[in-house]
Amino acid sequence: MAEDEVVFVGNKPVMNYVLAVVTQFNSGAKDVRIMARGRAISRAVDVAEVSRSRFLPDVRVMGIQISTETLNTDRGETNVSAIEITLGK
């Protein structure tokens, strides 16, 4: 899978990321990964569901992976939850 078929979800509005997912599929991607960490996880789930229900009815969830990543911050190491949702045709 190409690296450009990944949408990293952050603090922008949900529709910004939905547009990115729809654009990926319209440009010929077979599947798109939606990735997020920490508080953006719920936004990533919203992106996947809005993309599927409103814009891409033929796309389905191929897989969901959850993990914990260790980040080095100014206060030492911190564990952050992460999610990866794979949508595919």
PDB file as gemmi writes it, atoms N, CA and C in Angstrom:
CRYST1    1.000    1.000    1.000  90.00  90.00  90.00 P 1                      
ATOM      1  N   MET A   1       0.850  -1.189   0.000  1.00  0.00           N  
ATOM      2  CA  MET A   1       0.000   0.000   0.000  1.00  0.00           C  
ATOM      3  C   MET A   1       0.886   1.238   0.000  1.00  0.00           C  
ATOM      4  N   ALA A   2       0.542   2.168  -0.846  1.00  0.00           N  
ATOM      5  CA  ALA A   2       1.329   3.395  -0.954  1.00  0.00           C  
ATOM      6  C   ALA A   2       1.111   4.269   0.280  1.00  0.00           C  
ATOM      7  N   GLU A   3       2.122   5.052   0.602  1.00  0.00           N  
ATOM      8  CA  GLU A   3       2.043   5.903   1.786  1.00  0.00           C  
ATOM      9  C   GLU A   3       0.999   7.015   1.616  1.00  0.00           C  
ATOM     10  N   ASP A   4       0.671   7.381   0.364  1.00  0.00           N  
ATOM     11  CA  ASP A   4      -0.307   8.446   0.152  1.00  0.00           C  
ATOM     12  C   ASP A   4      -1.747   7.948   0.322  1.00  0.00           C  
ATOM     13  N   GLU A   5      -1.927   6.652   0.557  1.00  0.00           N  
ATOM     14  CA  GLU A   5      -3.257   6.124   0.806  1.00  0.00           C  
ATOM     15  C   GLU A   5      -3.540   6.040   2.304  1.00  0.00           C  
ATOM     16  N   VAL A   6      -2.889   6.919   3.065  1.00  0.00           N  
ATOM     17  CA  VAL A   6      -3.072   6.993   4.510  1.00  0.00           C  
ATOM     18  C   VAL A   6      -3.563   8.391   4.854  1.00  0.00           C  
ATOM     19  N   VAL A   7      -4.612   8.464   5.682  1.00  0.00           N  
ATOM     20  CA  VAL A   7      -5.121   9.749   6.157  1.00  0.00           C  
ATOM     21  C   VAL A   7      -4.854   9.810   7.656  1.00  0.00           C  
ATOM     22  N   PHE A   8      -4.013  10.760   8.072  1.00  0.00           N  
ATOM     23  CA  PHE A   8      -3.719  10.942   9.483  1.00  0.00           C  
ATOM     24  C   PHE A   8      -4.707  11.952  10.059  1.00  0.00           C  
ATOM     25  N   VAL A   9      -5.468  11.524  11.057  1.00  0.00           N  
ATOM     26  CA  VAL A   9      -6.509  12.374  11.639  1.00  0.00           C  
ATOM     27  C   VAL A   9      -5.929  13.124  12.827  1.00  0.00           C  
ATOM     28  N   GLY A  10      -6.180  14.436  12.840  1.00  0.00           N  
ATOM     29  CA  GLY A  10      -5.708  15.292  13.933  1.00  0.00           C  
ATOM     30  C   GLY A  10      -6.847  16.125  14.489  1.00  0.00           C  
ATOM     31  N   ASN A  11      -6.623  17.444  14.573  1.00  0.00           N  
ATOM     32  CA  ASN A  11      -7.590  18.325  15.231  1.00  0.00           C  
ATOM     33  C   ASN A  11      -8.488  19.111  14.286  1.00  0.00           C  
ATOM     34  N   LYS A  12      -8.381  18.887  12.980  1.00  0.00           N  
ATOM     35  CA  LYS A  12      -9.229  19.607  12.028  1.00  0.00           C  
ATOM     36  C   LYS A  12     -10.654  19.055  12.071  1.00  0.00           C  
ATOM     37  N   PRO A  13     -11.606  19.743  11.465  1.00  0.00           N  
ATOM     38  CA  PRO A  13     -12.987  19.230  11.430  1.00  0.00           C  
ATOM     39  C   PRO A  13     -13.082  17.907  10.667  1.00  0.00           C  
ATOM     40  N   VAL A  14     -14.062  17.099  11.042  1.00  0.00           N  
ATOM     41  CA  VAL A  14     -14.235  15.760  10.467  1.00  0.00           C  
ATOM     42  C   VAL A  14     -14.338  15.817   8.950  1.00  0.00           C  
ATOM     43  N   MET A  15     -15.066  16.782   8.408  1.00  0.00           N  
ATOM     44  CA  MET A  15     -15.302  16.818   6.961  1.00  0.00           C  
ATOM     45  C   MET A  15     -14.015  17.030   6.168  1.00  0.00           C  
ATOM     46  N   ASN A  16     -13.007  17.657   6.750  1.00  0.00           N  
ATOM     47  CA  ASN A  16     -11.716  17.794   6.064  1.00  0.00           C  
ATOM     48  C   ASN A  16     -11.118  16.415   5.779  1.00  0.00           C  
ATOM     49  N   TYR A  17     -11.196  15.528   6.757  1.00  0.00           N  
ATOM     50  CA  TYR A  17     -10.632  14.191   6.604  1.00  0.00           C  
ATOM     51  C   TYR A  17     -11.523  13.314   5.720  1.00  0.00           C  
ATOM     52  N   VAL A  18     -12.842  13.500   5.807  1.00  0.00           N  
ATOM     53  CA  VAL A  18     -13.761  12.764   4.938  1.00  0.00           C  
ATOM     54  C   VAL A  18     -13.447  13.104   3.484  1.00  0.00           C  
ATOM     55  N   LEU A  19     -13.221  14.371   3.199  1.00  0.00           N  
ATOM     56  CA  LEU A  19     -12.867  14.796   1.843  1.00  0.00           C  
ATOM     57  C   LEU A  19     -11.576  14.116   1.386  1.00  0.00           C  
ATOM     58  N   ALA A  20     -10.606  14.004   2.276  1.00  0.00           N  
ATOM     59  CA  ALA A  20      -9.347  13.338   1.933  1.00  0.00           C  
ATOM     60  C   ALA A  20      -9.577  11.869   1.608  1.00  0.00           C  
ATOM     61  N   VAL A  21     -10.422  11.185   2.383  1.00  0.00           N  
ATOM     62  CA  VAL A  21     -10.713   9.766   2.137  1.00  0.00           C  
ATOM     63  C   VAL A  21     -11.434   9.596   0.806  1.00  0.00           C  
ATOM     64  N   VAL A  22     -12.460  10.416   0.561  1.00  0.00           N  
ATOM     65  CA  VAL A  22     -13.224  10.326  -0.687  1.00  0.00           C  
ATOM     66  C   VAL A  22     -12.308  10.601  -1.879  1.00  0.00           C  
ATOM     67  N   THR A  23     -11.423  11.584  -1.751  1.00  0.00           N  
ATOM     68  CA  THR A  23     -10.485  11.911  -2.823  1.00  0.00           C  
ATOM     69  C   THR A  23      -9.564  10.733  -3.122  1.00  0.00           C  
ATOM     70  N   GLN A  24      -9.097  10.051  -2.080  1.00  0.00           N  
ATOM     71  CA  GLN A  24      -8.225   8.885  -2.281  1.00  0.00           C  
ATOM     72  C   GLN A  24      -8.941   7.806  -3.086  1.00  0.00           C  
ATOM     73  N   PHE A  25     -10.184   7.500  -2.721  1.00  0.00           N  
ATOM     74  CA  PHE A  25     -10.922   6.467  -3.444  1.00  0.00           C  
ATOM     75  C   PHE A  25     -11.233   6.907  -4.874  1.00  0.00           C  
ATOM     76  N   ASN A  26     -11.574   8.166  -5.067  1.00  0.00           N  
ATOM     77  CA  ASN A  26     -11.881   8.656  -6.414  1.00  0.00           C  
ATOM     78  C   ASN A  26     -10.647   8.687  -7.313  1.00  0.00           C  
ATOM     79  N   SER A  27      -9.470   8.746  -6.733  1.00  0.00           N  
ATOM     80  CA  SER A  27      -8.248   8.752  -7.540  1.00  0.00           C  
ATOM     81  C   SER A  27      -7.723   7.335  -7.770  1.00  0.00           C  
ATOM     82  N   GLY A  28      -8.502   6.324  -7.428  1.00  0.00           N  
ATOM     83  CA  GLY A  28      -8.155   4.957  -7.787  1.00  0.00           C  
ATOM     84  C   GLY A  28      -7.627   4.079  -6.681  1.00  0.00           C  
ATOM     85  N   ALA A  29      -7.607   4.539  -5.446  1.00  0.00           N  
ATOM     86  CA  ALA A  29      -7.110   3.706  -4.352  1.00  0.00           C  
ATOM     87  C   ALA A  29      -8.076   2.553  -4.083  1.00  0.00           C  
ATOM     88  N   LYS A  30      -7.524   1.360  -3.864  1.00  0.00           N  
ATOM     89  CA  LYS A  30      -8.355   0.191  -3.537  1.00  0.00           C  
ATOM     90  C   LYS A  30      -8.736   0.187  -2.065  1.00  0.00           C  
ATOM     91  N   ASP A  31      -7.818   0.641  -1.220  1.00  0.00           N  
ATOM     92  CA  ASP A  31      -8.136   0.790   0.194  1.00  0.00           C  
ATOM     93  C   ASP A  31      -7.375   1.974   0.775  1.00  0.00           C  
ATOM     94  N   VAL A  32      -7.931   2.522   1.859  1.00  0.00           N  
ATOM     95  CA  VAL A  32      -7.375   3.709   2.500  1.00  0.00           C  
ATOM     96  C   VAL A  32      -7.312   3.440   3.997  1.00  0.00           C  
ATOM     97  N   ARG A  33      -6.173   3.788   4.590  1.00  0.00           N  
ATOM     98  CA  ARG A  33      -6.033   3.646   6.041  1.00  0.00           C  
ATOM     99  C   ARG A  33      -6.268   4.994   6.709  1.00  0.00           C  
ATOM    100  N   ILE A  34      -7.072   4.980   7.758  1.00  0.00           N  
ATOM    101  CA  ILE A  34      -7.325   6.171   8.571  1.00  0.00           C  
ATOM    102  C   ILE A  34      -6.603   5.928   9.893  1.00  0.00           C  
ATOM    103  N   MET A  35      -5.670   6.803  10.220  1.00  0.00           N  
ATOM    104  CA  MET A  35      -4.867   6.603  11.423  1.00  0.00           C  
ATOM    105  C   MET A  35      -5.018   7.795  12.360  1.00  0.00           C  
ATOM    106  N   ALA A  36      -5.043   7.496  13.670  1.00  0.00           N  
ATOM    107  CA  ALA A  36      -5.157   8.562  14.670  1.00  0.00           C  
ATOM    108  C   ALA A  36      -4.550   8.094  15.981  1.00  0.00           C  
ATOM    109  N   ARG A  37      -4.200   9.073  16.816  1.00  0.00           N  
ATOM    110  CA  ARG A  37      -3.673   8.789  18.151  1.00  0.00           C  
ATOM    111  C   ARG A  37      -4.426   9.625  19.173  1.00  0.00           C  
ATOM    112  N   GLY A  38      -4.510   9.106  20.375  1.00  0.00           N  
ATOM    113  CA  GLY A  38      -5.029   9.852  21.510  1.00  0.00           C  
ATOM    114  C   GLY A  38      -6.458  10.329  21.331  1.00  0.00           C  
ATOM    115  N   ARG A  39      -6.669  11.608  21.581  1.00  0.00           N  
ATOM    116  CA  ARG A  39      -8.016  12.166  21.538  1.00  0.00           C  
ATOM    117  C   ARG A  39      -8.613  12.225  20.144  1.00  0.00           C  
ATOM    118  N   ALA A  40      -7.799  12.048  19.122  1.00  0.00           N  
ATOM    119  CA  ALA A  40      -8.295  12.080  17.746  1.00  0.00           C  
ATOM    120  C   ALA A  40      -8.910  10.746  17.328  1.00  0.00           C  
ATOM    121  N   ILE A  41      -8.846   9.729  18.178  1.00  0.00           N  
ATOM    122  CA  ILE A  41      -9.382   8.413  17.820  1.00  0.00           C  
ATOM    123  C   ILE A  41     -10.876   8.492  17.534  1.00  0.00           C  
ATOM    124  N   SER A  42     -11.628   9.179  18.365  1.00  0.00           N  
ATOM    125  CA  SER A  42     -13.076   9.273  18.123  1.00  0.00           C  
ATOM    126  C   SER A  42     -13.367  10.015  16.821  1.00  0.00           C  
ATOM    127  N   ARG A  43     -12.540  10.991  16.483  1.00  0.00           N  
ATOM    128  CA  ARG A  43     -12.708  11.702  15.224  1.00  0.00           C  
ATOM    129  C   ARG A  43     -12.422  10.773  14.043  1.00  0.00           C  
ATOM    130  N   ALA A  44     -11.444   9.888  14.186  1.00  0.00           N  
ATOM    131  CA  ALA A  44     -11.127   8.928  13.124  1.00  0.00           C  
ATOM    132  C   ALA A  44     -12.294   7.980  12.883  1.00  0.00           C  
ATOM    133  N   VAL A  45     -12.944   7.539  13.948  1.00  0.00           N  
ATOM    134  CA  VAL A  45     -14.122   6.678  13.807  1.00  0.00           C  
ATOM    135  C   VAL A  45     -15.233   7.446  13.093  1.00  0.00           C  
ATOM    136  N   ASP A  46     -15.423   8.707  13.451  1.00  0.00           N  
ATOM    137  CA  ASP A  46     -16.424   9.537  12.774  1.00  0.00           C  
ATOM    138  C   ASP A  46     -16.101   9.669  11.286  1.00  0.00           C  
ATOM    139  N   VAL A  47     -14.839   9.865  10.949  1.00  0.00           N  
ATOM    140  CA  VAL A  47     -14.427   9.987   9.547  1.00  0.00           C  
ATOM    141  C   VAL A  47     -14.779   8.723   8.782  1.00  0.00           C  
ATOM    142  N   ALA A  48     -14.477   7.573   9.356  1.00  0.00           N  
ATOM    143  CA  ALA A  48     -14.772   6.305   8.685  1.00  0.00           C  
ATOM    144  C   ALA A  48     -16.273   6.137   8.471  1.00  0.00           C  
ATOM    145  N   GLU A  49     -17.066   6.426   9.489  1.00  0.00           N  
ATOM    146  CA  GLU A  49     -18.507   6.218   9.397  1.00  0.00           C  
ATOM    147  C   GLU A  49     -19.178   7.221   8.456  1.00  0.00           C  
ATOM    148  N   VAL A  50     -18.782   8.483   8.495  1.00  0.00           N  
ATOM    149  CA  VAL A  50     -19.362   9.484   7.599  1.00  0.00           C  
ATOM    150  C   VAL A  50     -18.978   9.169   6.153  1.00  0.00           C  
ATOM    151  N   SER A  51     -17.728   8.763   5.950  1.00  0.00           N  
ATOM    152  CA  SER A  51     -17.279   8.416   4.599  1.00  0.00           C  
ATOM    153  C   SER A  51     -18.116   7.280   4.036  1.00  0.00           C  
ATOM    154  N   ARG A  52     -18.316   6.238   4.840  1.00  0.00           N  
ATOM    155  CA  ARG A  52     -19.060   5.070   4.376  1.00  0.00           C  
ATOM    156  C   ARG A  52     -20.544   5.362   4.185  1.00  0.00           C  
ATOM    157  N   SER A  53     -21.152   6.023   5.147  1.00  0.00           N  
ATOM    158  CA  SER A  53     -22.612   6.171   5.098  1.00  0.00           C  
ATOM    159  C   SER A  53     -23.083   7.250   4.124  1.00  0.00           C  
ATOM    160  N   ARG A  54     -22.361   8.348   4.006  1.00  0.00           N  
ATOM    161  CA  ARG A  54     -22.832   9.454   3.168  1.00  0.00           C  
ATOM    162  C   ARG A  54     -22.267   9.464   1.758  1.00  0.00           C  
ATOM    163  N   PHE A  55     -20.994   9.102   1.609  1.00  0.00           N  
ATOM    164  CA  PHE A  55     -20.316   9.346   0.337  1.00  0.00           C  
ATOM    165  C   PHE A  55     -19.888   8.080  -0.406  1.00  0.00           C  
ATOM    166  N   LEU A  56     -19.571   7.020   0.306  1.00  0.00           N  
ATOM    167  CA  LEU A  56     -19.007   5.824  -0.323  1.00  0.00           C  
ATOM    168  C   LEU A  56     -19.753   4.570   0.142  1.00  0.00           C  
ATOM    169  N   PRO A  57     -20.970   4.364  -0.351  1.00  0.00           N  
ATOM    170  CA  PRO A  57     -21.748   3.208   0.140  1.00  0.00           C  
ATOM    171  C   PRO A  57     -21.155   1.858  -0.238  1.00  0.00           C  
ATOM    172  N   ASP A  58     -20.300   1.807  -1.271  1.00  0.00           N  
ATOM    173  CA  ASP A  58     -19.704   0.532  -1.684  1.00  0.00           C  
ATOM    174  C   ASP A  58     -18.415   0.204  -0.927  1.00  0.00           C  
ATOM    175  N   VAL A  59     -18.007   1.072  -0.009  1.00  0.00           N  
ATOM    176  CA  VAL A  59     -16.785   0.869   0.764  1.00  0.00           C  
ATOM    177  C   VAL A  59     -17.159   0.265   2.111  1.00  0.00           C  
ATOM    178  N   ARG A  60     -16.327  -0.680   2.576  1.00  0.00           N  
ATOM    179  CA  ARG A  60     -16.596  -1.275   3.883  1.00  0.00           C  
ATOM    180  C   ARG A  60     -15.327  -1.304   4.727  1.00  0.00           C  
ATOM    181  N   VAL A  61     -15.501  -1.528   6.017  1.00  0.00           N  
ATOM    182  CA  VAL A  61     -14.366  -1.589   6.935  1.00  0.00           C  
ATOM    183  C   VAL A  61     -13.682  -2.941   6.765  1.00  0.00           C  
ATOM    184  N   MET A  62     -12.436  -2.915   6.339  1.00  0.00           N  
ATOM    185  CA  MET A  62     -11.676  -4.145   6.110  1.00  0.00           C  
ATOM    186  C   MET A  62     -10.980  -4.619   7.387  1.00  0.00           C  
ATOM    187  N   GLY A  63     -10.650  -3.677   8.250  1.00  0.00           N  
ATOM    188  CA  GLY A  63      -9.967  -4.064   9.482  1.00  0.00           C  
ATOM    189  C   GLY A  63      -9.749  -2.873  10.396  1.00  0.00           C  
ATOM    190  N   ILE A  64      -9.623  -3.187  11.688  1.00  0.00           N  
ATOM    191  CA  ILE A  64      -9.341  -2.160  12.691  1.00  0.00           C  
ATOM    192  C   ILE A  64      -8.226  -2.690  13.572  1.00  0.00           C  
ATOM    193  N   GLN A  65      -7.171  -1.895  13.720  1.00  0.00           N  
ATOM    194  CA  GLN A  65      -6.077  -2.276  14.602  1.00  0.00           C  
ATOM    195  C   GLN A  65      -5.920  -1.205  15.667  1.00  0.00           C  
ATOM    196  N   ILE A  66      -5.741  -1.656  16.905  1.00  0.00           N  
ATOM    197  CA  ILE A  66      -5.471  -0.712  17.989  1.00  0.00           C  
ATOM    198  C   ILE A  66      -4.106  -1.044  18.572  1.00  0.00           C  
ATOM    199  N   SER A  67      -3.455  -0.009  19.086  1.00  0.00           N  
ATOM    200  CA  SER A  67      -2.125  -0.211  19.647  1.00  0.00           C  
ATOM    201  C   SER A  67      -1.823   0.903  20.642  1.00  0.00           C  
ATOM    202  N   THR A  68      -0.685   0.771  21.297  1.00  0.00           N  
ATOM    203  CA  THR A  68      -0.192   1.804  22.194  1.00  0.00           C  
ATOM    204  C   THR A  68       1.183   2.216  21.710  1.00  0.00           C  
ATOM    205  N   GLU A  69       1.374   3.514  21.556  1.00  0.00           N  
ATOM    206  CA  GLU A  69       2.662   4.040  21.119  1.00  0.00           C  
ATOM    207  C   GLU A  69       3.295   4.816  22.267  1.00  0.00           C  
ATOM    208  N   THR A  70       4.602   4.731  22.377  1.00  0.00           N  
ATOM    209  CA  THR A  70       5.329   5.456  23.407  1.00  0.00           C  
ATOM    210  C   THR A  70       5.922   6.714  22.787  1.00  0.00           C  
ATOM    211  N   LEU A  71       5.558   7.860  23.339  1.00  0.00           N  
ATOM    212  CA  LEU A  71       6.062   9.141  22.842  1.00  0.00           C  
ATOM    213  C   LEU A  71       6.997   9.755  23.871  1.00  0.00           C  
ATOM    214  N   ASN A  72       8.052  10.387  23.383  1.00  0.00           N  
ATOM    215  CA  ASN A  72       8.946  11.126  24.267  1.00  0.00           C  
ATOM    216  C   ASN A  72       8.488  12.571  24.306  1.00  0.00           C  
ATOM    217  N   THR A  73       8.070  13.017  25.470  1.00  0.00           N  
ATOM    218  CA  THR A  73       7.632  14.401  25.631  1.00  0.00           C  
ATOM    219  C   THR A  73       8.604  15.115  26.566  1.00  0.00           C  
ATOM    220  N   ASP A  74       8.336  16.384  26.810  1.00  0.00           N  
ATOM    221  CA  ASP A  74       9.195  17.136  27.724  1.00  0.00           C  
ATOM    222  C   ASP A  74       9.062  16.637  29.165  1.00  0.00           C  
ATOM    223  N   ARG A  75       7.996  15.863  29.448  1.00  0.00           N  
ATOM    224  CA  ARG A  75       7.797  15.301  30.789  1.00  0.00           C  
ATOM    225  C   ARG A  75       8.180  13.828  30.851  1.00  0.00           C  
ATOM    226  N   GLY A  76       8.953  13.361  29.866  1.00  0.00           N  
ATOM    227  CA  GLY A  76       9.365  11.964  29.852  1.00  0.00           C  
ATOM    228  C   GLY A  76       8.546  11.161  28.858  1.00  0.00           C  
ATOM    229  N   GLU A  77       8.571   9.837  29.023  1.00  0.00           N  
ATOM    230  CA  GLU A  77       7.837   8.978  28.103  1.00  0.00           C  
ATOM    231  C   GLU A  77       6.363   8.917  28.488  1.00  0.00           C  
ATOM    232  N   THR A  78       5.514   8.922  27.460  1.00  0.00           N  
ATOM    233  CA  THR A  78       4.072   8.841  27.662  1.00  0.00           C  
ATOM    234  C   THR A  78       3.503   7.801  26.714  1.00  0.00           C  
ATOM    235  N   ASN A  79       2.564   7.001  27.215  1.00  0.00           N  
ATOM    236  CA  ASN A  79       1.887   6.036  26.358  1.00  0.00           C  
ATOM    237  C   ASN A  79       0.653   6.686  25.754  1.00  0.00           C  
ATOM    238  N   VAL A  80       0.463   6.506  24.447  1.00  0.00           N  
ATOM    239  CA  VAL A  80      -0.673   7.081  23.738  1.00  0.00           C  
ATOM    240  C   VAL A  80      -1.349   5.970  22.942  1.00  0.00           C  
ATOM    241  N   SER A  81      -2.663   5.884  23.060  1.00  0.00           N  
ATOM    242  CA  SER A  81      -3.402   4.893  22.281  1.00  0.00           C  
ATOM    243  C   SER A  81      -3.453   5.317  20.817  1.00  0.00           C  
ATOM    244  N   ALA A  82      -3.509   4.327  19.920  1.00  0.00           N  
ATOM    245  CA  ALA A  82      -3.564   4.615  18.493  1.00  0.00           C  
ATOM    246  C   ALA A  82      -4.543   3.645  17.837  1.00  0.00           C  
ATOM    247  N   ILE A  83      -5.135   4.099  16.732  1.00  0.00           N  
ATOM    248  CA  ILE A  83      -6.052   3.258  15.976  1.00  0.00           C  
ATOM    249  C   ILE A  83      -5.738   3.389  14.492  1.00  0.00           C  
ATOM    250  N   GLU A  84      -5.970   2.302  13.770  1.00  0.00           N  
ATOM    251  CA  GLU A  84      -5.807   2.283  12.314  1.00  0.00           C  
ATOM    252  C   GLU A  84      -7.022   1.575  11.741  1.00  0.00           C  
ATOM    253  N   ILE A  85      -7.827   2.312  10.990  1.00  0.00           N  
ATOM    254  CA  ILE A  85      -9.043   1.774  10.364  1.00  0.00           C  
ATOM    255  C   ILE A  85      -8.768   1.660   8.875  1.00  0.00           C  
ATOM    256  N   THR A  86      -8.927   0.459   8.328  1.00  0.00           N  
ATOM    257  CA  THR A  86      -8.707   0.248   6.899  1.00  0.00           C  
ATOM    258  C   THR A  86     -10.056   0.131   6.200  1.00  0.00           C  
ATOM    259  N   LEU A  87     -10.301   1.031   5.249  1.00  0.00           N  
ATOM    260  CA  LEU A  87     -11.510   0.985   4.433  1.00  0.00           C  
ATOM    261  C   LEU A  87     -11.136   0.455   3.061  1.00  0.00           C  
ATOM    262  N   GLY A  88     -11.974  -0.385   2.497  1.00  0.00           N  
ATOM    263  CA  GLY A  88     -11.677  -0.940   1.179  1.00  0.00           C  
ATOM    264  C   GLY A  88     -12.917  -1.208   0.368  1.00  0.00           C  
ATOM    265  N   LYS A  89     -12.731  -1.328  -0.948  1.00  0.00           N  
ATOM    266  CA  LYS A  89     -13.849  -1.607  -1.839  1.00  0.00           C  
ATOM    267  C   LYS A  89     -14.046  -3.095  -1.985  1.00  0.00           C  
TER     268      LYS A  89                                                      
END                                                                             
